[in-house]
Amino acid sequence: MANDAGPDDLQAKIAAIRAAFLEQLPARIATMEAAAAAPGGAAELVRLAHSLAGSGGTFGIDALTDVARAVEAAARARLDGQDAGPVLAEGLARLRAVAEEAVRSGPLPPEAEGPRGDRGQRIYLLEDDAEQAGWLASQLRPYGYEVTPYLEPAPFAAAVREGRPDVLLVDVACGGDLLAGPDTVSVLASEDGGAPPAIFLSARGDFQARLQAVRAGGAGYVAKPPDIAQLVDQLDVLTGRAEPVPFRILVVDDDRLLGAGYVLGLERRGMVARLVTDPALALDAIRDFNPDLVVTDVMMPGCSGFELAAVLRQFDGLLALPIVFLTGDAETGARRHALDLGADAYLVKPISLAELADQVQARARRARQLRTLMIRDSLTGVLNHAMVQEHLRTEVARAQRDGAPLSFAMIDLDHFKSVNDTHGHAVGDRVLKSMARMLQQQLRRTDLVGRYGGEEFAVLMLRTRAADAKRRLDLLREGFGELTLIGRHPFRVTFSAGVAELLPGEDARRLAQAADAALYAAKAGGRDRIELRAAGSPSSTG
């Protein structure tokens, strides 16, 4: 399911699923009654009661969970040869009564929403040097930040009260007053609503200046002239842009209504979730959906959650995939079995949608952090060479199968050796980080960015024609060329790129060769330009 709906829409969908659950409840109870009356139906009754017990609490009907558990216990007693007929009859009657009461009680009140991490980009700058303020605004604009400068504390404070920007950039010694910046932020913080997070800028690096910034509640401190890459790093964290990609969660549950409820609960927290009701289809779904984490019910007909996990662990590429088990069984033996299969969590039903989202989000975040260490370039944070190649092969195969357009770009920083020779390798590293950060921020979330090696980067643009890819990269090239970088003296760097669109029948190797040939043409043509694949360049027939 796609995460396109707003919180009100998702809440309405959850309410609709609960209503559908209540509507189906009499039929489910009738099925349980039939199993109780049938010879040898105790095992089926255990399964049905167990499933119902897990559903009740999730849909806000705790009494249903309690009664269903009592019915499950009586059914297990019958399996052991005991006479549990009267207890079962009483339990099933109580289930009907609880269901009728739930229908009469109406919809549940909406659950409180956690922070959604909206991506703010508005910055108010307090800087009394107009030339410095204009330069800083021009350097942050290519990264997607709009900076409004103010030269004096009073109009700056008034604008903050009225406009509520996302971040404040504040010169510590505005107008020569060593406390003007911290004092202004302190006053704003003391008022109703407080102050947005503030990053202080200062030519001073001494302890007292930094202490004043801390006492004013500063969220960051950057020395002047600011290292733009370092400043953007801090802004990304404060505006919630540091983790732009939502977690992808695969839910495996044979109960379609309950599983749909889980999916909506996760989507309400900003994740992207997909439901699979047949465990046999989970492997294909994982390959297609590429989830960060799998949530699976334990008790499912045909294949239990434990058996599904054992199958997944047979594949080397899925050994690190986090698995969260959902079950009504709290016994120690079951927990131990889950741990033996590499479970990340063993959650006992019933579980509220909010609690499930909390548990899943925390584990998905940790898993992504660990995975990032393995697949990301340690300097720039973009995909490493091996992962670029893997994604290229995967997406080329997918695009050929679906008939969708796909473009691949190779990017090379112009005259990068002279940057290292003139300014040193530390400055060269900052240039590489600036290039990677701009690629990540200015391209789409679906575009895959990697470091191909040295000063070369690669971009895989899904469902994109070559002309559109060139247009996007040209805009980025112009913005990057405007950046003033700080080394032994201020300087600028440009880049060249080659773009190739996937041809019918072409494989990943030939597509990469075509992009590389286009890059060579851009460099031969004078650099600081984008070139498309030329006619007769490597292709499936070349």
N, C-alpha and C positions, 0 to 999 in steps of 0.2 A: 504493500500500500504506500502511496506517495505522501510525503509530508507537506502538502500544499494548503491544508485547511488551517484557519485561525483557531485560537483556543475555544471560542464559542461554538464553532462548527464541530470541533472534536468532542466537546462536552455533549453536544446534541447527538452525535453519533454513538457515544458511550451510552447515553440514556436510551437510545433506540435499541441498542444491543441488549441492554438490561430488560427492556420491555419485551423483546423477542424471546429472551430467556424465560421470563415469567409466562409468556404465552405458551411456550413449549413444555413448561414444567408439568402440567397435568398428564400429558402424553408420556413423559419420562417416568412419572410415578406409576402410571398404568403399566408400563413395560416392566418396572420393578415388581409390581404386584403379580404380573404374569410369571416372572422368573421365580418368585416366592412360591407360587402354586404349582409350578412344573416340577416333575421328578428330576432330580439332578440339576436343578436350576440355581443351587446355592452359589456356585462359583461365579456365574454370570451376575447374580445379585450383588456379590462382593464388589465386582468391578463397577457396576452401575452406581452403587451407593458411594464407593470411594470417589468416583468422578464427581458426583453431586456434592459431596462434602467439600471438595476443592473449589467448586464454583460458587457456593453460597457466600462466603466471606468476600470474594472478589467483587460480587455484585451487591454488597452491602446487606446481605441477609444472613446474619450470624446464626440466627436460630435454625436456619435450614442446615447449616454445617453441623451443628450439634446433633440434630435429630438424624441426619444422614449417617453420621459416625456411629450412632447407636444402632441403626439398622445394619451397617456394615459389620459391627461387632456380633450382632445376633446371627447374621448370615455366616460368619466364620465359625460360630458355635455350631450351627447346623452342619457345616462341612466336617466338623469334628465328631458328628454323630449325636449331638445333643438335641433335645426337643425345644426348638426356639420359635415354634409357630405362634403362640400368643404374643410374644415380644415383637416378632416381626409384624404381626397384624396391627399392633398398637403403634409401632413406629411408622408404618406406612400411613396410618390414619392421621398421625400427627404431622407427617410431611404435607399431606393435603391441606391441613388447617394452616400450617405455616405459609404455604404457597398462597392461599386465599388472603391471608393477612398482608402479605407482601404486596399483592395487587392493590389492596385497599389503601396501603400506605402511600402510594404515589411515588413520584421520582425522588431520587436522592438529591440533597443539595450539592452544588458543584464543589469539587475538591479545590483547595487552594493551589494556586499556580506558583511554582518556583521561578526564579529568574530565568529569562529566556536568552540572555546574552545577545541583545541586539547590537549590531555593529555600528557604533557611533563614529562620525568622522569630522565633527565640527570642533575646531580649536580656536580659543581666544588667546591672543598673545599680548602680554604687557612688556613692551620694550621701547625705551625712550629714544633709541637710535633708529630713525626712520629707514635709513639705508640697510641696517642690519635686519630690521623687521621684514622689509621687502625681500631681502635675500633668503631669509629663513622660510618665508611663505612660498617662494618659488621653488625651493629645494624639497619641500614636503608635498607640494601639489602633485608631482608625478607618482607619488605613493598613494594617492587617493585621499589626502587630507586637505581640507579647505581651512586656511588660517585667516582669521580676522585680526589685524593688529590694532593696538591702542597704545598711544604714546604717554598717557598719564593715568595714574591709579584711579581717579574719581570716575571718569567715563568708562573705564574698564570694569570697575565694580558694578556700576549701574547696568551695563550691558549683560554682565553675568547674571545679575538678579532677574533681568527680564528674559534673556534668551536661553539660559541653562545649557551652555555648550557641554561637550562630552569630556574635554580635558582643558586645563589651563596650562599655558606655558608662561612662566613668570620670571622676568629678570630680577635677580636678588637686589641689585643696587640701582633701581630705577631712579633717574634724576639725580644721581649722586648720593642718595640716601641709602645707607647700607641695610636698612631694615624696611624699606618701602615695599618691596615685594612680599616678604613674609608677613608683614603687618596687614597688608591688604587681604591676603588669603586667610589670615587668622580672623579678621572681622567677618568675612563672608562665611567662614565655617561656623561662627558663633550664632549666626542668624537662623531663622526657621528654614528648614530644608537643607542647611549646610552648604558646603562648596563642592563643586566637582573636583575630581582628583587633579592635583597640581604637580607639574614637573618644573623645578627651578633651574634657571640658567644663570651661570656666573663665571666671571673671569677669575674668581677667587676659588682656591681649592683647600683653604685652611680649615681647621676643625671648627672654629667659631661660626664661619659662614654656613658650613654644613649643619651645625647644631641648630642654628636659627631656622633653617629649612625644615628640619625634622620637627621642631617644636611647633611650626606652623602647619604641620600635617602633610608635608610634602611626600608625594608618592615616588619621586625620583629626583636626581640631581645630575646635571650634565654640564661639564666644563665648556667654556666658550674659547675659541669658536667650536660649535658643537660638531661632533662626529654624527653625520646624518643617519648612518646605519644604526648606530647605538641609540639615537633618539627614536628612530622608527621602531626599533625593538621594544622600547618602553611604551610607546604609543599603542602598538599592537596589543600588548598585554592589557593596558588600561581600557581600551575600547572594545575588548572582546574579539579582536581579529586574529589573535594568535592561534585559535583553533577553529578555522572556518568550516571544516568539513564535519557534518553531523555523523554520529555513530550509526552504523548499519547493523541491525539486529535481526536474526532469523529465528522465528518462533515455530516450534514443531509441537503440535497438539492436535489429537484426533477430534477433540471437541471444538467444532468450528466457531460456535458463539463465544466460548470462553477464550479461545485463541484470538479471535477478532478483538475482544475486550483488551487482552494483553497488548496487542498491536497498537490500538488507539491510546492506551495508557502510556506507552513508550513514545508515540508520536507527539502526544501532548507535552512531553518533556523535551521535544526538539530532535528526537532521534528518527531515523528512517527504518521502518520495520516491515517485514514480509512474513506471511503465515503459510506454513505447509501443514496440511492435515494428514498426509500419508508419509510416514517415516521413510518409505522406500524412495521418495522423491527428494529427500533432503540433500543427498550428495549432488544431484544436478543443480538444485537451488543454490548450494554453496558455491559451486563453480560459476554460476551465472550472476549471483548477487554479491559475492565476495564480502560476507559479513565480518564485522569486528568480533562478534560473539554470537553463540547459539543458545537459545533458551528452549529446553525440551521437557515435556511431561515425562514422567517415568512410566506410569501404567497406561500403555496403549495396546490395542489389539493387533496381533500380527508381528509387532516388533516393539519391545520395551525401549524406554529411553536409555537404559544401560546398554542394551544390545546395539542401539544406534551409535552410541558413543564408541563402543568397541570397534564397530565397522569404520568410523571416521578415523580412529587412531591407527588404522592399518595403512593410511596414506601419510608419507613423510611430510608433505606440505600442510597437513592438518594437525600435526602433533601439538603445535602451539596455539591452535584455535581454542579460545576459552569456551567452556560449556557450563551452563548453569542448569541444574536439575530442579524441577518443580514436582513435589510429591506430597501426598498426605501422610506418608510413612515417616515417622520421626525416630525409628529404631536405630540404634548405634550400628548394627550390622549393615544396614542399607547405606548409612553415611560412609562407612569404611569402604564399601564396594564402590561408591561414587568417587571417593578419593583415589582409589586404586586405578580408576579410569581417567584420572587427570581432571577431575571436576574443579571448577573455580568456585562454585558455591552450590550448596544443597539447601534449597529453600522449602520450608514446609507450608503447604496450603492448609487453609485459605490464606491468601496474601492480598493486601490491597494493591490497587494499581499504582498508587503513589509509592508504596514501599518497594514494589517490584522495579519501578523506574529508578529509584535511588540505588538499589543493589546492582542493577544492570549497568547503569551509567558509571558508577564507581569502578566496576571491574573492566568495562570496555575502555575507560580512560587509561587505566593502568596497563592493559594489554596493548593499547596503541602506543603508549610511551615506550614500552619494551620493544615493540616491533619497529618503532622508529629508529632505535639504536642499531638495528640490524639492517635496515633497508635504506637509511638516509645517509647522505654524504655528511661527514662529521663537521666540515667547515661551514657549508652553506645551508644545510638542513633540507635540501631538495633530494629527490631520489638519486641513489648511486647508479653507477654505470650498469651493474648487473640487473637492477630492478627496471631501469629504462628498457633494457633488452627484453626482459620478461613481459613487461606491459605492452611493448611494441608487438611481440609475437601474439599475445592474447587478443589485443584489439584489432590487429590486422585480420586474424581468423574470424573474429566476430563481425567485422565490417564486411568481409567477403561473403559470409553466410547471410547477413541481413541486407546486403546491398546498400549499406549506408556510406556516405562520404567520410573520408578520414585523411587528415593532413599531418605531415611530420616535418618539423623544422629543426635545422642545425644552426646554432648561434656561436659566433666566435668574437671575443673582445679584440678590438683592433689594436695592434702594436702593444700588446700587454707586456711583453718582455721589457720594453722601455719603462713601464711603470715600476716593475720590480727593480730594474737597474738604477732608476733615478730616485725613487722614494723608499725603496726597501720592501722586503717581502711582507712585512706586517701590514703596510699600506695596501699592497697588492691583494692580501687576503680580505681587507675591508671592501675593496672594489668588487671582488667576487661575491661577497655577501650582499652588497648593495644590488648587484645584478640579479642574484637569485631572489632577493626580497621583492624587487620590482616585478619580476616575472610572476611570482606567486600572487601578488596583490592585484596586478592590473589585468591578468588573464582570467578566464572563467574558472569556477571551481571544478568543472569537468575536465579542464586541460591539465595534462600530466607534465610536470616540469622536473627535469633531472640534470645532473652534472655529468657530462659525457667523458670528461677528462681534462685536466689542466684548466685552460680558460674557455673551454667549449661547454655549451649547454644544449639540451635537446628539449623540444616541446612536442607533445603528442596531442593533437586537437581532434577530439571526437566529433563526428557528425559535422564536419567543417570542410567547405570547399577551399581550394588553394588560394583563390582570390581574396576570400574573407580572412584567411589566416594571414596573408601578406598585409592586408589592411590593418589588422590588429597589431601585428608586429611593427609596422611602420609607425603607428602612434606611440608604441612603447619605445621604439628607437629614438624618436624625436624627444620624448621626455627624458630618457636616460642621458642623451647627449647634452641636455641643459643642466644636469647636475654638476655642481662645483664640489670637487672632492679635495680633502685636505691632506697634504703630504709635506714635503720640504717647502713646497709652495702650492697655492691652489692650482688645480688642473682639472681637465675634463677627459672623459673616455667615451669612445663610440663603439658600436658593434656592427658586424655584418651577419647576414643570415641567408640560408637557402631553404626553400619550401618545396615539398613535393606532395602531390595528392595521390592517394592509392589508386592504381589502375586495376581493372578487372584481371583476376588471376595472379596478381603480383604478390610476392611473399615479403616478409619483414626485411630480409637482408637487402633485397633489391630496392625497396622503398627507402631504406637508410642510405644506400649508395646514391640514389637520385637526389636526396636532400643534401648529401655531402657534395655532390657535383655542383649543385646550385649554389652552395656556400662558396665553393672555390671560384665560381664565376663572379659572385659578389665581391670577393676580395680582389680578383684580377681586374674588376671594373672600377676600382678606386676605393673600395671599402665604404663603411657607413651607409649601407644600402641593403635592400632585400631583393633577392632574385628567386624567380620560380623555376621549376624544372623545365629545362629546354627540350625541345623536340629532339628525339633520338637519344635522350639520356637513358641510363639503365632502366629496364622494365622487365616484365615477365617474358618478353620475347627477345630481349637483348642478351 
